[in-house]
Amino acid sequence: MIIREQLFALQDLGYQKFSSALIPNIDASTVIGVRVPLLRTLAKDIAKSEPLHFLQTAEDTYFEELLLQGMVIGYMKVSPQEKLPLIAQFIPKIDNWSVCDSFCSGLKFTKTNQELVWNFLQRYIKSKEAYDIRFAVVMLLNYYVDEQYLQKTLQLLDGISHEDYYVKMAVAWAVSICYIKMPQETMPYLQNNNLDLFTYNKALQKITESLRIDKDTKEMIRAMRRK
């Protein structure tokens, strides 16, 4: 059975409506409606068999076809030097936050190849394309909020200037994760940064929405809002 037929065999029409409503910037008719655990199972099977052939012949019409390609790249057992070109080929296909964020969360090889992937991300941070930047930012918040990289991560986030809503939201999310994970180290940045008004206030909002932040700290963070 070809991949598209397999995806339609897994279709859940109720989930299709729910899923397409979450991604306002894509055509709902391109969403099949396959639940993520089922996609992951299919991706693991492909990654074990003929992943390169799949990636070379994969179609991009449907949302799930893109999600699946991203997942397969994440699951493939290849060297980092072989994986990075596959990632680079996939990034231009990203056209919504869901494919972007799912793809990033699957690139767990980054944990053991931080420096290599850090260097790879630099060109995407400097890109003018919205989803290039969102990809890099979501990679930062997933894999580079630690003692070694926090200050460098904040410096990169502070240098991003792009008007796209999904870029601004990613930067706000990343800054909030920095504070939630490393509050003392991130506070000086919150007090002195170049974030635009929307992104800065969204970052504070996301911090106050976290269950890991106590009530008193939330009050303090709310008081830091800019008018």
C-alpha positions in Angstrom: 0.0 0.0 0.0 1.4 3.4 -0.9 1.9 5.9 1.9 -1.0 8.2 1.0 -3.4 5.2 1.0 -2.0 4.2 4.4 -2.6 7.7 5.7 -6.2 7.7 4.5 -6.8 4.3 6.0 -5.9 5.9 9.4 -8.2 8.9 8.9 -10.3 10.1 11.7 -12.8 12.8 10.5 -13.5 14.1 13.9 -9.8 14.6 14.5 -9.5 16.1 11.0 -11.8 19.0 12.0 -10.1 19.5 15.3 -6.6 19.4 13.9 -7.2 21.7 10.9 -8.9 24.3 13.2 -5.6 24.6 15.2 -3.6 25.6 12.2 -5.4 28.7 10.7 -2.8 29.4 8.0 -3.2 26.1 6.1 -6.0 24.8 3.8 -8.2 22.5 5.8 -8.7 20.3 2.7 -5.0 19.3 3.0 -5.5 17.8 6.5 -6.3 14.1 6.4 -6.9 13.8 10.1 -4.4 11.2 11.4 -3.7 11.1 15.1 0.0 11.8 16.0 0.7 8.4 17.8 -0.4 6.6 14.6 1.8 8.8 12.5 4.7 8.1 14.8 4.2 4.3 14.5 4.2 4.6 10.7 7.3 6.9 10.7 9.2 4.4 12.9 8.3 1.5 10.5 9.5 3.6 7.5 12.7 4.7 9.3 13.6 1.0 9.9 13.0 0.0 6.2 13.8 2.4 3.4 13.8 5.9 4.8 16.0 7.4 2.1 13.8 6.1 -0.7 10.7 7.3 1.2 12.2 10.8 1.5 13.2 11.0 -2.1 9.8 10.0 -3.4 7.5 11.5 -0.6 4.7 13.8 -1.7 4.0 17.1 0.0 0.3 17.7 -0.8 -1.1 16.8 2.6 -0.2 18.1 6.1 0.4 14.5 7.4 2.7 13.8 4.5 5.0 16.6 5.7 4.6 15.6 9.4 5.6 12.1 8.4 8.7 13.2 6.5 9.9 15.2 9.5 9.3 12.3 11.9 11.2 9.8 9.7 14.2 12.1 9.6 14.1 12.3 13.4 13.9 8.5 13.8 16.5 7.6 11.2 19.6 5.8 12.6 22.3 7.7 10.6 25.3 9.8 11.6 24.8 13.5 12.4 26.7 14.3 9.2 24.2 12.3 7.2 21.2 13.7 9.1 22.0 17.4 8.8 21.6 17.5 4.9 18.2 15.8 5.3 17.2 18.4 7.8 18.3 21.2 5.4 16.3 19.7 2.6 13.2 19.5 4.7 13.2 23.0 6.3 12.0 24.8 3.1 8.9 22.6 3.1 7.8 23.9 6.6 4.8 26.2 6.2 3.1 26.0 9.6 3.9 26.0 13.3 2.7 22.4 13.8 5.0 20.8 11.3 7.9 23.0 12.5 7.4 22.2 16.2 6.8 18.5 15.7 10.0 18.3 13.5 12.1 20.0 16.1 10.9 17.8 19.0 11.9 14.7 17.0 15.5 15.9 16.4 16.7 14.4 19.7 20.2 13.6 18.3 20.8 17.3 19.0 21.3 16.4 22.7 24.5 14.6 22.0 25.6 16.8 19.1 25.0 20.3 20.6 27.9 22.1 19.1 27.5 20.6 15.6 23.8 21.5 15.5 24.3 24.9 17.1 26.6 25.9 14.2 24.1 24.5 11.7 21.3 26.7 13.2 23.1 30.0 12.8 22.2 30.4 9.1 18.5 29.8 9.9 18.5 32.4 12.8 19.8 34.9 10.3 17.3 34.0 7.5 14.6 36.3 6.3 12.1 33.4 6.0 9.7 33.1 8.9 9.7 29.3 9.2 13.5 29.1 8.9 13.7 31.4 12.0 10.9 29.6 13.9 12.7 26.3 13.2 15.9 27.7 14.7 14.1 29.3 17.7 12.2 26.1 18.6 15.4 24.1 18.3 17.0 26.6 20.8 14.1 26.3 23.3 14.2 22.5 23.1 17.9 21.8 23.3 19.9 24.9 24.3 18.4 26.1 27.6 21.2 25.0 29.8 24.3 26.3 31.7 26.5 26.1 28.7 24.2 27.7 26.1 21.7 29.9 28.0 23.4 33.3 27.5 24.3 32.5 23.9 20.6 31.5 23.3 19.3 34.7 24.8 21.7 36.7 22.7 20.4 35.1 19.5 16.8 35.6 20.6 17.5 39.2 21.3 18.8 39.8 17.8 15.8 38.5 15.9 13.7 41.1 14.2 10.9 39.7 12.1 7.2 40.8 11.8 5.7 37.3 11.4 3.3 36.4 14.2 4.7 32.8 14.4 8.3 34.1 14.7 7.3 36.5 17.5 5.4 33.8 19.3 8.3 31.4 19.1 10.7 33.9 20.5 8.3 34.7 23.3 7.9 31.0 24.1 11.7 30.5 24.0 12.3 33.4 26.4 9.7 32.0 28.8 11.3 28.6 28.7 14.6 30.2 29.6 13.1 31.9 32.6 11.1 28.9 33.7 14.1 26.6 33.6 16.8 29.1 34.7 15.0 32.0 36.4 18.0 33.6 38.2 20.2 33.5 35.1 17.4 34.8 32.8 16.1 37.6 35.0 18.8 40.1 34.0 17.8 39.6 30.4 14.1 40.2 31.1 15.1 43.5 32.8 17.3 44.6 29.8 16.5 43.4 26.3 15.7 44.5 22.8 12.5 42.6 22.4 9.6 44.4 20.7 6.6 45.2 22.9 4.4 42.4 21.7 7.1 39.7 22.1 8.3 40.9 25.5 4.8 41.0 27.0 3.9 37.6 25.4 7.0 36.1 27.0 5.9 37.4 30.4 2.4 36.1 29.8 3.8 32.6 29.0 5.9 32.7 32.2 2.8 33.5 34.3 0.9 30.6 32.6 3.4 28.1 33.7 2.5 25.7 36.5 6.2 25.7 37.5 6.0 29.3 38.6 4.8 30.2 42.1 2.1 32.8 42.8 4.4 35.5 44.2 6.8 35.2 41.2 3.8 35.5 38.8 2.8 38.8 40.5 6.4 40.1 40.1 6.5 39.1 36.4 3.1 40.7 35.7 4.4 43.9 37.2 7.2 44.0 34.6 4.8 44.4 31.7 5.5 47.3 29.4 2.8 49.7 28.4 
